[in-house]
């Protein structure tokens, strides 16, 4: 079942075009579901989402292409609340267990801190420097060895610390001595030399209490993992996720939460984009083969000139792009090409500077129409009008967006084509369902082993989690974010969760989408020029050259030149210039 979201568009073409299935709204798309799952998997990603969308209250959200950032924020806040509660429970067990165990558990704190510091020492890079990997390796294994040694000593004291020195040989077989003659008191004396006989400040029951605390911590870790697995199998499952009304994360109370959810859903899909000057296309992904073409408007002596404006050219281009939705007449009624869901609209970019409050952004319909009417014919630096063409493929995980801008002034035509690509969601986010299924269907021994492995670093991780929560709370109370001036989006939560590159098939699809759209844009502009009575030969030649990745050079007869980083300089005298194709399609 397709989950790509594209708003309904007016259909072009004949009556025989097969009907399309209803579009999936952004809050129910697969991309949204995977981002929500990622909020439970990666604490660093979760913190960035909360900081961008919740802490900085006056920061406008980046355009959310094919997903719902508000729902991602709701699950990020829910995941943080759960993590803080479980961390508080673990620390509470340690706080209670330390004095009741005669402070034996204090020996386990430092190894746990080392284990918690190991990921930070390594860093988040895929291939960190050698010194980082070495430091993380030493911290991890030193913490494991220390924890194992202290655990061994604690168990030895619990089993052997209560026996007297003059115990009979028969009782020693299960008390102070094992079958090999090992004196467990000597082992415990290495850790607590003054308390190893169990008759000093520490009693055997305290050692047993320390073991019980470690077991309870293991149960907390297992319960936390089980809670995450149940969330993926329930409200985040493909079957139930489209039901946003039944999502427990959406039902969170609080005036700030509800207010920000409303603002995000107003801004994230609006055609008016309030942008940050440093990153105007934030949310659209990485730039991909940007074109900037300038051509002189030369009247065609054989045609009558007509008025030519930016709007006239856009109105000529748009129907040609809409025709990309039409399937081949021989393809049948079950065509699933993503170009059938191609989305076309017009957007206006406005700088956020000058606003005194986030609510002052002109998102009203009448206000947008005024900006669009004025911006389409102007070449201003800050306010810019674009024709936006979007294709959401691979269940909205591969999003191709092409921004087209036209400007005519001084008998010159400026054509700007700025494609952007959102690559697929991170592999670990996509594997969340698989990990949840494996955990839920594992046997008791496997679940217990997974929890035991996490117990050594539990106190360190819990301290780090509570520390981050305390820092966040302090920033929320003292940062003055509520009364701050509005700011444009700094990052996109979708871009934060993207992989560097897609698969070979996905790269092929990106090239196909872009080639189809760029060729239609160039064809539409050429037709508009011809209809208005202007020559089109120079424009067509430059389009062909840009399509081939080269740079157009005007009249180069008799000259020696090179184009591109790997080009070779050559010179030929006489003979016609090389031609590609027919007509006016030249090549350099």
TORMI-489677 format. One record per residue (C-alpha): z, y, x. Coordinates in pm, 1 decimal, padded with zeros to 6 digits. Last residue first. Layout:
<pts>
{pt {Z,Y,X}}
...
</pts>
This chain:
<pts>
{pt {-02658.1,02300.9,03049.1}}
{pt {-02791.6,02181.1,02716.1}}
{pt {-03025.3,02319.4,02453.5}}
{pt {-03045.3,02233.7,02086.0}}
{pt {-03305.1,02490.7,01971.5}}
{pt {-03557.9,02244.6,01833.9}}
{pt {-03522.2,01893.9,01959.2}}
{pt {-03263.4,01669.5,02122.2}}
{pt {-03148.0,01762.4,02465.4}}
{pt {-03366.2,01977.2,02688.5}}
{pt {-03368.3,02033.6,03062.6}}
{pt {-03512.4,02369.4,03163.7}}
{pt {-03884.2,02373.5,03215.0}}
{pt {-04048.9,02330.1,03550.4}}
{pt {-04029.8,02556.3,03848.1}}
{pt {-03768.5,02561.8,04113.6}}
{pt {-03475.0,02329.2,04099.3}}
{pt {-03128.0,02402.2,04230.2}}
{pt {-02815.4,02193.4,04229.2}}
{pt {-02441.0,02254.8,04242.2}}
{pt {-02238.0,01949.0,04156.0}}
{pt {-01998.8,01929.0,03859.2}}
{pt {-01654.0,01773.1,03884.4}}
{pt {-01445.0,02066.6,03759.6}}
{pt {-01699.0,02176.7,03503.7}}
{pt {-02027.6,02369.7,03519.4}}
{pt {-02218.6,02447.5,03837.1}}
{pt {-02474.5,02717.5,03908.2}}
{pt {-02797.3,02798.7,04089.7}}
{pt {-03025.7,03047.9,03917.7}}
{pt {-03403.3,03049.6,03862.6}}
{pt {-03366.7,03059.8,03484.4}}
{pt {-03001.8,03085.9,03387.1}}
{pt {-03043.1,03275.2,03056.9}}
{pt {-02717.3,03232.7,02873.4}}
{pt {-02451.0,03001.7,03004.5}}
{pt {-02278.8,02763.3,02764.1}}
{pt {-01977.3,02576.1,02892.9}}
{pt {-01954.9,02199.0,02886.9}}
{pt {-01747.1,01948.8,02687.0}}
{pt {-02041.6,01789.5,02507.8}}
{pt {-01938.2,01944.2,02177.1}}
{pt {-01912.0,02279.4,02351.8}}
{pt {-02272.5,02250.4,02469.8}}
{pt {-02397.7,02151.5,02127.2}}
{pt {-02210.2,02439.2,01963.1}}
{pt {-02349.7,02680.8,02221.2}}
{pt {-02705.5,02572.0,02151.3}}
{pt {-02658.9,02596.9,01774.6}}
{pt {-02522.5,02951.9,01803.5}}
{pt {-02807.2,03062.9,02029.0}}
{pt {-03068.9,02924.2,01789.2}}
{pt {-02913.1,03059.0,01468.5}}
{pt {-03089.0,03390.9,01414.4}}
{pt {-02949.7,03602.7,01133.9}}
{pt {-03074.0,03654.4,00776.8}}
{pt {-02752.4,03605.7,00576.9}}
{pt {-02858.7,03256.7,00463.5}}
{pt {-02928.1,03158.8,00825.9}}
{pt {-02586.3,03276.3,00942.9}}
{pt {-02413.3,03093.6,00657.6}}
{pt {-02612.1,02777.7,00732.3}}
{pt {-02507.9,02791.4,01098.6}}
{pt {-02145.0,02843.9,01000.6}}
{pt {-02159.9,02538.8,00773.4}}
{pt {-02316.2,02318.9,01039.5}}
{pt {-02054.6,02419.7,01296.0}}
{pt {-01772.8,02344.9,01052.3}}
{pt {-01931.4,02013.3,00955.6}}
{pt {-01969.4,01911.2,01318.9}}
{pt {-01610.5,02006.8,01392.7}}
{pt {-01477.3,01806.6,01098.1}}
{pt {-01668.7,01487.2,01173.2}}
{pt {-01605.0,01505.4,01546.3}}
{pt {-01233.7,01566.7,01490.1}}
{pt {-01187.4,01277.8,01250.6}}
{pt {-01383.5,01036.4,01466.5}}
{pt {-01208.2,01137.3,01788.9}}
{pt {-00865.8,01098.6,01626.9}}
{pt {-00968.5,00761.1,01483.8}}
{pt {-01072.6,00634.7,01826.0}}
{pt {-00741.1,00751.5,01970.8}}
{pt {-00564.1,00559.1,01694.7}}
{pt {-00757.6,00242.7,01771.1}}
{pt {-00672.8,00272.8,02140.3}}
{pt {-00303.7,00317.5,02062.3}}
{pt {-00125.5,00649.5,02045.4}}
{pt {00005.6,00875.9,02316.2}}
{pt {00327.2,01060.6,02409.1}}
{pt {00524.6,00904.8,02121.4}}
{pt {00656.7,01131.7,01848.8}}
{pt {01016.6,01171.5,01729.9}}
{pt {01069.6,01524.6,01863.1}}
{pt {00732.7,01624.4,01715.8}}
{pt {00853.7,01531.7,01368.1}}
{pt {01180.8,01722.3,01408.6}}
{pt {00971.8,02025.9,01499.2}}
{pt {01108.5,02261.8,01760.3}}
{pt {01184.5,02634.0,01792.2}}
{pt {01095.0,02740.5,01439.6}}
{pt {01089.1,03118.0,01390.7}}
{pt {01405.6,03321.3,01387.9}}
{pt {01589.1,03515.3,01117.3}}
{pt {01858.8,03760.2,01229.0}}
{pt {02209.6,03616.4,01249.4}}
{pt {02467.5,03646.5,00969.4}}
{pt {02502.3,03275.6,00899.5}}
{pt {02463.7,03177.8,01264.5}}
{pt {02770.5,03368.8,01381.7}}
{pt {02844.7,03110.3,01650.3}}
{pt {03219.4,03091.4,01582.6}}
{pt {03262.3,02839.3,01301.7}}
{pt {02944.6,02635.1,01347.5}}
{pt {02973.8,02647.5,01725.2}}
{pt {03332.4,02518.4,01706.0}}
{pt {03231.7,02241.9,01466.5}}
{pt {02945.5,02138.5,01695.7}}
{pt {03177.1,02129.3,01996.6}}
{pt {03427.6,01917.9,01803.3}}
{pt {03157.9,01678.1,01687.6}}
{pt {03024.6,01643.5,02040.5}}
{pt {03376.8,01564.0,02160.4}}
{pt {03426.5,01314.7,01879.0}}
{pt {03109.4,01134.5,01983.1}}
{pt {03194.4,01144.2,02354.6}}
{pt {03545.0,01012.0,02286.4}}
{pt {03401.4,00736.5,02068.4}}
{pt {03150.4,00636.5,02333.5}}
{pt {03423.1,00616.9,02596.9}}
{pt {03660.3,00423.7,02370.7}}
{pt {03388.8,00177.1,02269.9}}
{pt {03246.8,00103.9,02614.0}}
{pt {03421.9,-00230.6,02659.7}}
{pt {03385.1,-00324.5,02287.7}}
{pt {03003.7,-00315.5,02277.0}}
{pt {02946.7,-00661.7,02428.1}}
{pt {03207.0,-00808.2,02194.4}}
{pt {03018.2,-00673.5,01890.7}}
{pt {02691.8,-00843.8,01988.6}}
{pt {02875.9,-01169.2,02062.8}}
{pt {03043.0,-01159.8,01721.5}}
{pt {02710.2,-01104.6,01545.0}}
{pt {02553.4,-01394.1,01736.5}}
{pt {02844.7,-01625.9,01664.8}}
{pt {02841.5,-01538.9,01295.7}}
{pt {02472.8,-01624.6,01260.1}}
{pt {02191.7,-01369.4,01263.9}}
{pt {02005.8,-01289.7,00942.8}}
{pt {02151.4,-00942.4,00899.3}}
{pt {02104.6,-00857.8,01266.8}}
{pt {01742.4,-00976.4,01286.5}}
{pt {01652.6,-00794.3,00965.0}}
{pt {01809.0,-00471.6,01090.0}}
{pt {01627.7,-00494.2,01423.7}}
{pt {01293.2,-00558.6,01250.5}}
{pt {01346.0,-00273.4,01008.2}}
{pt {01438.2,-00037.1,01292.9}}
{pt {01129.1,-00133.4,01495.4}}
{pt {00939.0,00178.1,01389.3}}
{pt {01221.3,00397.9,01517.3}}
{pt {01220.2,00210.1,01848.9}}
{pt {00842.8,00258.2,01875.7}}
{pt {00857.0,00635.0,01840.0}}
{pt {00655.1,00784.7,01555.1}}
{pt {00279.7,00816.5,01596.2}}
{pt {00100.5,01116.1,01754.8}}
{pt {00067.1,01449.2,01579.2}}
{pt {-00269.3,01594.8,01678.8}}
{pt {-00380.8,01957.0,01688.3}}
{pt {-00732.9,02099.6,01662.8}}
{pt {-00784.2,02474.4,01725.3}}
{pt {-01133.3,02590.6,01629.5}}
{pt {-01199.0,02960.4,01685.7}}
{pt {-01535.2,03113.5,01591.6}}
{pt {-01604.5,03475.6,01682.6}}
{pt {-01928.0,03627.3,01549.4}}
{pt {-02045.8,03952.2,01705.1}}
{pt {-02230.7,04242.6,01543.5}}
{pt {-01933.3,04469.5,01629.5}}
{pt {-01705.8,04256.2,01415.4}}
{pt {-01719.0,03915.2,01254.5}}
{pt {-01413.6,03689.5,01264.2}}
{pt {-01371.4,03323.9,01183.6}}
{pt {-01064.0,03100.0,01221.3}}
{pt {-01049.7,02722.1,01187.0}}
{pt {-00727.6,02523.8,01229.1}}
{pt {-00782.2,02147.8,01256.1}}
{pt {-00493.4,01912.7,01180.0}}
{pt {-00493.1,01543.6,01272.3}}
{pt {-00185.6,01347.9,01166.1}}
{pt {-00121.2,00997.3,01295.8}}
{pt {00202.3,00862.9,01145.0}}
{pt {00107.3,00959.9,00790.3}}
{pt {00066.5,00591.5,00694.3}}
{pt {-00182.3,00536.3,00977.1}}
{pt {-00383.6,00847.7,00895.6}}
{pt {-00306.8,01193.8,00762.8}}
{pt {-00613.6,01418.0,00781.7}}
{pt {-00567.2,01794.3,00770.2}}
{pt {-00803.5,02090.4,00750.9}}
{pt {-00650.8,02438.7,00768.4}}
{pt {-00872.3,02745.3,00723.3}}
{pt {-00685.2,03004.6,00919.2}}
{pt {-00570.8,03364.8,00868.0}}
{pt {-00380.5,03548.6,01136.0}}
{pt {-00110.8,03814.4,01134.0}}
{pt {-00000.5,03886.7,01489.4}}
{pt {-00312.2,03994.5,01676.5}}
{pt {-00521.1,04138.3,01394.2}}
{pt {-00882.5,04035.4,01350.9}}
{pt {-00910.5,04125.7,00986.1}}
{pt {-01123.1,03988.1,00705.5}}
{pt {-00912.6,03684.6,00609.0}}
{pt {-00586.6,03872.0,00668.1}}
{pt {-00608.1,04112.7,00376.3}}
{pt {-00690.8,03862.0,00102.8}}
{pt {-00453.6,03604.6,00249.2}}
{pt {-00163.8,03848.7,00274.7}}
{pt {-00206.4,03963.0,-00085.1}}
{pt {-00241.6,03604.7,-00205.8}}
{pt {00078.0,03513.2,-00021.1}}
{pt {00273.1,03790.8,-00189.3}}
{pt {00144.8,03687.5,-00531.7}}
{pt {00247.4,03327.1,-00474.4}}
{pt {00592.6,03412.3,-00344.5}}
{pt {00678.2,03295.0,00006.4}}
{pt {00727.2,03646.8,00144.2}}
{pt {01017.9,03580.7,00386.4}}
{pt {01314.0,03789.2,00266.7}}
{pt {01533.8,03479.7,00214.1}}
{pt {01564.3,03433.6,00590.6}}
{pt {01732.3,03770.2,00623.3}}
{pt {01665.4,04090.4,00818.3}}
{pt {01296.9,04024.6,00873.2}}
{pt {01118.5,04237.9,01132.4}}
{pt {01012.8,03960.3,01365.5}}
{pt {00917.9,03638.7,01185.7}}
{pt {00555.7,03670.5,01283.0}}
{pt {00308.9,03583.4,01005.2}}
{pt {00052.7,03303.0,01004.6}}
{pt {-00161.6,03274.5,00691.4}}
{pt {-00282.3,02944.4,00552.6}}
{pt {-00592.1,02830.7,00369.8}}
{pt {-00624.0,02479.6,00232.6}}
{pt {-00810.4,02155.1,00288.8}}
{pt {-00667.2,01803.9,00273.0}}
{pt {-00867.3,01492.3,00361.6}}
{pt {-00760.9,01195.6,00151.3}}
{pt {-01110.1,01042.8,00141.9}}
{pt {-01120.2,01105.1,00516.9}}
{pt {-00854.5,00836.0,00544.1}}
{pt {-01113.8,00564.2,00481.3}}
{pt {-00987.4,00320.7,00220.7}}
{pt {-01311.5,00239.9,00039.0}}
{pt {-01246.8,-00009.6,-00242.2}}
{pt {-01514.7,00106.9,-00487.6}}
{pt {-01818.4,-00009.2,-00293.4}}
{pt {-01949.3,00095.4,00046.4}}
{pt {-02313.8,00132.0,-00049.5}}
{pt {-02281.0,00481.2,-00198.0}}
{pt {-02098.4,00584.4,00117.4}}
{pt {-01762.9,00739.9,00049.3}}
{pt {-01722.9,01106.1,-00046.9}}
{pt {-01424.3,01277.0,00115.5}}
{pt {-01639.7,01421.9,00390.9}}
{pt {-01804.8,01630.1,00117.9}}
{pt {-01499.7,01857.0,00122.9}}
{pt {-01601.4,01971.8,00469.9}}
{pt {-01940.3,02084.3,00342.7}}
{pt {-01780.4,02259.6,00046.8}}
{pt {-01551.8,02457.6,00283.8}}
{pt {-01811.8,02591.9,00524.8}}
{pt {-02008.2,02817.0,00292.3}}
{pt {-01696.6,02970.2,00136.8}}
{pt {-01561.9,03023.8,00487.9}}
{pt {-01879.8,03208.2,00591.2}}
{pt {-01874.1,03437.5,00287.8}}
{pt {-01503.1,03506.3,00336.8}}
{pt {-01556.4,03612.7,00697.6}}
{pt {-01820.7,03859.9,00589.7}}
{pt {-02200.7,03873.3,00594.1}}
{pt {-02401.1,04105.8,00370.4}}
{pt {-02763.0,03982.7,00346.4}}
{pt {-03054.8,04031.5,00582.0}}
{pt {-03403.8,03938.6,00469.4}}
{pt {-03563.7,03674.3,00683.0}}
{pt {-03859.0,03657.6,00922.6}}
{pt {-03724.8,03921.4,01160.4}}
{pt {-03402.9,03723.3,01208.9}}
{pt {-03123.0,03967.9,01283.6}}
{pt {-02918.3,03892.4,01595.5}}
{pt {-02543.7,03837.1,01554.3}}
{pt {-02413.5,03784.4,01905.1}}
{pt {-02219.4,03466.4,01967.2}}
{pt {-01857.7,03403.1,02066.6}}
{pt {-01702.5,03056.9,02068.2}}
{pt {-01340.0,02953.3,02122.3}}
{pt {-01280.6,02579.2,02098.2}}
{pt {-00952.3,02394.4,02150.5}}
{pt {-00983.8,02035.3,02272.8}}
{pt {-00653.1,01891.0,02140.0}}
{pt {-00335.7,02096.0,02108.6}}
{pt {-00023.8,01882.1,02063.1}}
{pt {00152.3,01846.0,01730.4}}
{pt {00121.2,02050.2,01411.5}}
{pt {00492.2,02123.8,01378.1}}
{pt {00496.6,02431.6,01598.2}}
{pt {00154.1,02597.0,01589.8}}
{pt {00288.0,02942.5,01682.4}}
{pt {00502.4,02822.9,01976.1}}
{pt {00618.8,03117.1,02187.4}}
{pt {00553.8,03372.0,01911.6}}
{pt {00767.9,03177.9,01665.8}}
{pt {00599.2,03144.3,01331.3}}
{pt {00647.3,03226.3,00965.0}}
{pt {00379.8,03013.7,00800.3}}
{pt {00253.0,03105.9,00453.6}}
{pt {00073.3,02803.7,00306.2}}
{pt {00416.0,02661.4,00208.4}}
{pt {00488.4,02296.7,00288.7}}
{pt {00808.7,02338.3,00495.0}}
{pt {00925.9,02666.7,00347.8}}
{pt {01052.3,02597.3,-00004.2}}
{pt {01178.0,02249.6,00078.9}}
{pt {01367.6,02385.4,00378.6}}
{pt {01522.8,02667.3,00176.9}}
{pt {01645.5,02430.7,-00095.2}}
{pt {01797.8,02188.6,00155.1}}
{pt {01962.3,02485.1,00326.2}}
{pt {02134.0,02598.9,00008.9}}
{pt {02244.0,02248.2,-00088.8}}
{pt {02401.0,02181.3,00250.9}}
{pt {02568.3,02521.7,00276.2}}
{pt {02717.9,02494.2,-00071.7}}
{pt {02864.1,02152.0,-00014.2}}
{pt {02807.6,01815.1,-00173.3}}
{pt {02613.4,01516.8,-00049.0}}
{pt {02398.7,01353.8,-00316.1}}
{pt {02078.7,01342.7,-00111.4}}
{pt {02232.3,01100.1,00139.6}}
{pt {02319.1,00860.4,-00143.2}}
{pt {01946.3,00814.2,-00225.2}}
{pt {01910.6,00733.2,-00594.4}}
{pt {01722.3,01050.5,-00682.6}}
{pt {01496.7,01001.5,-00378.9}}
{pt {01356.9,00679.0,-00520.8}}
{pt {01063.2,00642.7,-00277.8}}
{pt {01304.5,00469.7,-00033.8}}
{pt {01378.2,00172.4,-00256.3}}
{pt {01089.2,-00062.3,-00179.2}}
{pt {01023.8,00042.0,00179.7}}
{pt {01395.4,-00003.1,00263.5}}
{pt {01591.9,00306.8,00356.7}}
{pt {01822.2,00299.4,00050.4}}
{pt {01895.5,-00071.9,00085.8}}
{pt {01796.1,-00289.9,00383.0}}
{pt {01806.0,00002.1,00625.1}}
{pt {02145.3,00109.0,00488.1}}
{pt {02273.6,-00248.9,00509.4}}
{pt {02181.0,-00267.9,00878.6}}
{pt {02359.5,00061.3,00947.0}}
{pt {02674.4,-00060.8,00772.5}}
{pt {02658.8,-00391.0,00959.4}}
{pt {02648.4,-00210.6,01291.5}}
{pt {02953.4,-00007.3,01191.8}}
{pt {03133.8,-00318.4,01069.3}}
{pt {03066.2,-00499.4,01398.2}}
{pt {03202.0,-00206.9,01598.6}}
{pt {03510.4,-00188.7,01375.3}}
{pt {03564.9,-00565.3,01410.2}}
{pt {03544.0,-00533.1,01788.3}}
{pt {03802.4,-00255.5,01773.8}}
{pt {04026.1,-00486.6,01573.0}}
{pt {03990.0,-00755.5,01841.6}}
{pt {04078.3,-00505.3,02113.5}}
{pt {04385.3,-00403.4,01912.8}}
{pt {04487.9,-00769.2,01874.7}}
{pt {04464.3,-00817.8,02251.6}}
{pt {04694.7,-00520.5,02302.1}}
{pt {04935.5,-00664.7,02045.1}}
{pt {04938.9,-00992.7,02235.4}}
{pt {05033.0,-00802.0,02548.8}}
{pt {05305.9,-00628.9,02353.1}}
{pt {05429.2,-00965.4,02223.8}}
{pt {05474.0,-01075.3,02583.2}}
{pt {05721.5,-00799.1,02650.5}}
{pt {05684.0,-00506.2,02882.1}}
{pt {05966.0,-00302.0,03035.2}}
{pt {06107.2,-00583.2,03243.0}}
{pt {06142.8,-00950.7,03149.9}}
{pt {05770.8,-01026.8,03122.7}}
{pt {05752.4,-01154.9,03476.0}}
{pt {05463.6,-00928.4,03564.2}}
{pt {05637.3,-00600.2,03501.2}}
{pt {05698.3,-00463.6,03848.0}}
{pt {05363.7,-00580.6,03986.8}}
{pt {05158.2,-00455.2,03689.8}}
{pt {04791.0,-00514.0,03780.0}}
{pt {04821.1,-00743.4,04080.7}}
{pt {05145.2,-00878.6,03933.7}}
{pt {04940.6,-01016.0,03644.4}}
{pt {04763.6,-01258.8,03876.4}}
{pt {05086.2,-01362.5,04050.5}}
{pt {05239.2,-01423.8,03711.1}}
{pt {04947.1,-01654.0,03626.4}}
{pt {05050.1,-01897.5,03902.4}}
{pt {04751.2,-02126.3,03942.4}}
{pt {04847.3,-02493.4,03995.9}}
{pt {04506.6,-02638.8,03909.0}}
{pt {04622.1,-02781.7,03577.1}}
{pt {04740.7,-02438.0,03473.0}}
{pt {05074.5,-02286.8,03559.5}}
{pt {05291.6,-02030.0,03386.4}}
{pt {05283.9,-02178.0,03037.7}}
{pt {05077.3,-02472.1,02914.2}}
{pt {05135.9,-02716.6,03199.0}}
{pt {05441.1,-02515.7,03285.7}}
{pt {05634.1,-02671.1,02999.2}}
{pt {05618.3,-03014.4,03154.5}}
{pt {05702.6,-02890.4,03498.9}}
{pt {06023.1,-02744.7,03371.5}}
{pt {06079.3,-02373.7,03362.1}}
{pt {06288.5,-02234.7,03642.3}}
{pt {06079.7,-01917.7,03685.3}}
{pt {06098.2,-01839.6,03313.4}}
{pt {05798.4,-01831.8,03078.8}}
{pt {05709.6,-01520.1,02874.3}}
{pt {05434.9,-01380.7,03099.3}}
{pt {05213.3,-01685.4,03089.7}}
{pt {04986.9,-01669.5,02786.4}}
{pt {05002.6,-01294.6,02722.2}}
{pt {05011.9,-01215.3,03094.7}}
{pt {04699.4,-01424.6,03155.5}}
{pt {04522.7,-01260.8,02860.5}}
{pt {04602.2,-00915.6,02997.0}}
{pt {04498.5,-01013.7,03351.0}}
{pt {04160.8,-01144.0,03231.2}}
{pt {04109.1,-00829.5,03024.1}}
{pt {04194.4,-00615.9,03327.9}}
{pt {03940.5,-00802.2,03541.2}}
{pt {03667.4,-00793.5,03275.8}}
{pt {03716.3,-00418.6,03222.2}}
{pt {03701.1,-00352.4,03594.1}}
{pt {03388.9,-00561.8,03635.8}}
{pt {03215.1,-00397.0,03342.5}}
{pt {03305.4,-00045.3,03455.8}}
{pt {03183.6,-00113.4,03809.0}}
{pt {02866.5,-00261.9,03662.4}}
{pt {02780.0,00038.3,03448.0}}
{pt {02889.0,00309.2,03692.5}}
{pt {02700.1,00148.4,03983.5}}
{pt {02381.9,00099.1,03780.6}}
{pt {02397.2,00452.6,03637.7}}
{pt {02434.1,00600.9,03987.2}}
{pt {02144.5,00389.0,04116.9}}
{pt {01919.5,00481.3,03825.7}}
{pt {01995.4,00848.5,03874.8}}
{pt {01937.3,00832.8,04250.6}}
{pt {01607.0,00652.2,04196.8}}
{pt {01464.8,00921.1,03972.3}}
{pt {01422.8,00844.8,03600.4}}
{pt {01126.2,00644.7,03465.6}}
{pt {01133.1,00676.1,03086.5}}
{pt {01336.2,00995.4,03109.2}}
{pt {01650.5,01010.5,02895.1}}
{pt {01902.5,01038.3,03178.8}}
{pt {02049.4,00765.5,03398.6}}
{pt {02380.3,00943.9,03446.6}}
{pt {02410.2,01006.4,03071.5}}
{pt {02344.9,00639.2,02996.2}}
{pt {02617.1,00535.8,03249.8}}
{pt {02881.6,00782.3,03126.8}}
{pt {02991.3,00561.6,02834.7}}
{pt {03033.8,00260.8,03063.8}}
{pt {03242.1,00467.9,03305.8}}
{pt {03459.2,00592.2,03018.8}}
{pt {03520.6,00232.5,02909.6}}
{pt {03622.2,00135.2,03263.1}}
{pt {03867.4,00430.9,03265.6}}
{pt {04029.3,00348.2,02931.7}}
{pt {04094.2,-00022.1,02991.5}}
{pt {04401.8,00022.3,03214.6}}
{pt {04563.4,00233.4,02943.2}}
{pt {04563.5,-00076.2,02719.9}}
{pt {04872.7,-00204.7,02903.1}}
{pt {05061.7,00102.8,02790.1}}
{pt {05351.6,-00109.4,02658.4}}
{pt {05115.0,-00253.0,02399.1}}
{pt {05282.5,-00053.2,02123.2}}
{pt {05245.8,00265.3,02325.0}}
{pt {04868.4,00226.3,02380.1}}
{pt {04779.4,00047.3,02055.7}}
{pt {04840.2,00335.5,01818.7}}
{pt {04623.7,00576.8,02020.5}}
{pt {04364.6,00306.1,02087.1}}
{pt {04342.2,00212.1,01720.9}}
{pt {04309.5,00577.5,01626.6}}
{pt {04032.3,00618.8,01884.0}}
{pt {03840.7,00336.5,01716.7}}
{pt {03898.9,00476.6,01366.5}}
{pt {03797.3,00826.1,01477.8}}
{pt {03477.5,00681.5,01621.6}}
{pt {03407.5,00500.8,01293.9}}
{pt {03459.2,00820.0,01093.7}}
{pt {03252.9,01030.6,01335.1}}
{pt {02965.9,00781.6,01322.6}}
{pt {02968.2,00777.5,00943.6}}
{pt {02966.5,01156.0,00922.2}}
{pt {02688.0,01174.3,01181.4}}
{pt {02472.3,00926.3,00990.4}}
{pt {02518.0,01125.8,00670.5}}
{pt {02422.7,01451.4,00842.4}}
{pt {02110.4,01290.3,00989.4}}
{pt {02031.0,01132.2,00652.7}}
{pt {02030.8,01468.5,00476.5}}
{pt {01837.1,01630.8,00761.7}}
{pt {01560.5,01371.0,00730.6}}
{pt {01552.0,01437.8,00356.9}}
{pt {01506.4,01809.5,00417.4}}
{pt {01235.1,01750.1,00678.3}}
{pt {01008.2,01588.3,00419.4}}
{pt {00697.4,01427.1,00566.5}}
{pt {00317.5,01454.6,00578.1}}
{pt {00293.3,01777.7,00773.7}}
{pt {00630.6,01949.3,00780.3}}
{pt {00565.0,02310.3,00878.7}}
{pt {00849.0,02427.3,01106.6}}
{pt {01175.7,02531.3,00944.0}}
{pt {01293.5,02891.6,00954.4}}
{pt {01598.8,02953.7,01170.8}}
{pt {01865.6,03155.4,00987.0}}
{pt {02099.8,02859.8,00942.9}}
{pt {02095.4,02757.2,01306.0}}
{pt {02347.2,02475.0,01254.8}}
{pt {02156.2,02296.2,00978.4}}
{pt {01785.2,02256.2,01053.9}}
{pt {01758.3,02291.9,01431.7}}
{pt {02107.3,02180.4,01531.0}}
{pt {02114.2,01897.2,01279.0}}
{pt {01777.5,01761.5,01389.2}}
{pt {01864.8,01797.6,01758.3}}
{pt {02195.2,01612.8,01703.9}}
{pt {02019.4,01324.6,01527.6}}
{pt {01769.4,01292.4,01812.9}}
{pt {02054.9,01268.8,02063.5}}
{pt {02244.8,01021.8,01843.1}}
{pt {01943.5,00784.3,01829.2}}
{pt {01945.3,00493.5,01584.6}}
{pt {02092.8,00638.6,01266.6}}
{pt {01871.2,00949.9,01267.4}}
{pt {01580.0,00725.0,01363.1}}
{pt {01602.6,00556.4,01023.1}}
{pt {01549.4,00893.5,00855.1}}
{pt {01250.2,00957.4,01082.9}}
{pt {01106.8,00617.5,00987.9}}
{pt {01143.2,00687.8,00616.9}}
{pt {00984.3,01031.5,00644.5}}
{pt {00683.0,00888.9,00831.8}}
{pt {00647.1,00617.3,00567.5}}
{pt {00609.0,00880.1,00297.6}}
{pt {00853.9,00913.5,00007.2}}
{pt {00970.6,01273.2,00065.0}}
{pt {00609.0,01371.0,00138.8}}
{pt {00480.5,01272.4,-00204.0}}
{pt {00252.7,00965.5,-00215.6}}
{pt {-00090.4,01049.4,-00348.9}}
{pt {-00216.7,00883.9,-00667.2}}
{pt {-00482.1,00621.1,-00599.1}}
{pt {-00833.5,00763.1,-00567.5}}
{pt {-01099.6,00721.8,-00832.2}}
{pt {-01434.8,00573.5,-00726.9}}
{pt {-01714.1,00830.9,-00695.8}}
{pt {-01972.2,00759.4,-00964.0}}
{pt {-01937.6,01100.1,-01121.0}}
{pt {-02108.2,01259.3,-00826.7}}
{pt {-01952.5,01471.9,-00554.9}}
{pt {-01661.7,01699.7,-00504.7}}
{pt {-01305.3,01641.2,-00612.9}}
{pt {-01061.9,01929.1,-00623.9}}
{pt {-00770.1,01841.0,-00399.2}}
{pt {-00443.4,01664.9,-00478.5}}
{pt {-00188.2,01697.7,-00201.7}}
{pt {-00217.8,01454.8,00091.2}}
{pt {00052.5,01202.2,00163.2}}
{pt {-00021.6,00876.1,00339.3}}
{pt {00179.6,00588.9,00193.4}}
{pt {-00098.3,00338.2,00141.7}}
{pt {00000.0,00000.0,00000.0}}
</pts>
